[in-house]
Amino acid sequence: MIGAGVMGCAAAAAFARRGADVHLFERETIGAPTSSSMGPSRIIRLTYDEVDYVRLAQQSFEAWHLLECETGQSLLVETGGIDIADRADTSLDAIANALTLAEVEFELWDDRDLTWAYPQFESEGLRALFQPKTAVLLADRCVEALAAVAIDHGTQVHERTEVREIEPGDGCVTIRTANQSHIFDRVAVCAGPRIGPLLGGIELQLPVTVSMEQSVYFGAGDDASFRPPRFPICIGRFGDRGLTSIFPALGGHGVKMMIENKNAAADPEDFAIDRAAVDQVAERARMLLPSLDHAITRVDRARYTILPDEDFLVDRHPANGEIILCSACSGHGFKFAPVIGEMVADLAEGGDAHPRFHFRPDRFGLQDSGA
């Protein structure tokens, strides 16, 4: 496995549980603050406008709960969730349709319903979709738990070991680091922002964009009205004004808010804070949550690796079936990691037990290997 973010650790855990001899390579350390997977929190939700994603999210909830049982760790906090949009926006109707097809409960609210349920929001002119099975994943803890399972089942971890080259062979794959070469039967590339350069070396050009995203935390202090269960996960769907995510205050971190950027970063290794983006988030916080303490207590930077359709990449290399691709999670993949890890293990064993619907590389005009 190349890359020890949430996908690499999930894939290593899944394959190691099956008795495989697994090596996990990470150019930094597991849990490094620059990893796309790190930070206090991610969202897990069912509110997608495609029924396949709703069902995949249902499987993922079950998988995270099983991991909690396996490790004895608390990994998610159920909060309930609302998706909000302008009154004339139709995006909530598409979500409602997908949830109905998947037989998932939800409620559609007007601004009066929203004010009654969550008076913290300035709700005039908004509508909302409430879905109770929405939760915060404790992201740092989730990655640590998956890594621990992988190690407990014999995975050998190579930290501070950058894979610089992948070379397909006859029924095997060689990977090269600065000092060594290693030969394996199968290699899974879970390298996040580095997937483009790594696969470019084996003549697979993927249309990936690496963006720099920013999360801003606002002090909630002792204000219980911004902690669960009184305050939910919120997704603001405001079209070209950017998808907005709001997290309740947990673990002393305050209320977390971000507006997705998804534009190519000039330098994906530059983690300097974008003050203009912070100001944009602060203005939206004042607009949506007027009673919040708007003092900024923390700003996090993280990278998204995005494909044009914002679906994922989970499949064999089109020409080299010994190489499995698992990356480009487009900013919404974290929640699915335990299930995708099992998909990668299935592919590594030569099977295909899970439906991969949108995840094949041939959607970009590439040919599947058929392996």
Phi, psi and omega in degrees: 000129177252115181106123184244040166281198185296323181289316179296318179293322178294318179294318178298316179298315182297316183286320180295325177302331182275005177091009181284154174273105190247136171241135183239118183255133180221126184287340174248237175229156174298126181090010179301139184295341179273357179294142177298339185271351192268169184124169184289334194205148168222163180263141164238127189211161176258356190277078173246158179265010174235130186295330178300318179290324177301314183291324176295321177294323176299316176299322183291320174305312181298319183293320178295320178296322176296322178294323175302315180295320183294323187257346185072017180256146170271118189246345180215152181237113180284130187236343196076158183211151174234140166255129182241153179203164174299152187304324183274354183286141182256003185298327180292331179293322178294321177295316179301321180295315180296319179295321178298315179298326180272002180059045178254135181287147176195168174225140172261131185240148166268183185295331178292320177298317180298317179297319180295317184283317185224082183292353177295337184270141167279104194255359183301129178082006181252159166232166186215155170240120180261132177224116189291332184270071177230144187211164171262125169273131178279090198302308180305315182293325179297314180296317179300319181294316179296318178297320180296318178297315179302314181293319179300332180262018169100002179298134174266123184258130178245091179275160183052040181229099183276125172281121185257340184206142173241129181232112177293147176230196179274092181078014179208175179222133175257132172243143183239131172254190181298328189239347188216163169241143180229138179247129181228158174290321181221149174226129174254128181261105181241049196265007176053236185299344182267003184294325179300303179300321182294316182282334175300331178288345175241033170060043172232106182263111180259143181279062183268146172242132174254116180251161175250119182252157188224130176249135183243134180250136180245139183293122175259348178054228179264015184284101183293343182291349177250015175245154176293148007270004185280345180228132187262175158293141178226132171247118177263119183255094188242034173058231184287359174274001173095137176292129184248133176242135179230130181247143174292162178290124179219145172060025178077012184266354182079183179280127181260137182217140176216152171242120184298140180260299176061018173263148183301130178285137177299322177220102183296352177262000181266110183258019179296144182291136177267102185295325179295320179292322176300316180298322179296316178295318180298321178295319179292324177298318178295325182288315186272329186230073187296335183269358179291146168290112188271012174291127182277126183252343185194147173226127177249146176241137178209157182259142166256143170245113198239135169263157188303325181269359180063017167272182186258183176230107179220098183187176172282154173302138184302330183245349185224093188294347178282349180255124180253135182258128179212092183191192179055062186276003165058023174087355180227019186271340188308314186301334185267002192306313183297325179285319178294324175303319177294323176300315180297318178298319176300314180297320180295331178275000178092004181257190179201062188285339184255143172291135181248005181014272189275004198260006186277148180286341184290352175291346176260019180086007177271154181262134177287147184289336184073006183288000000 
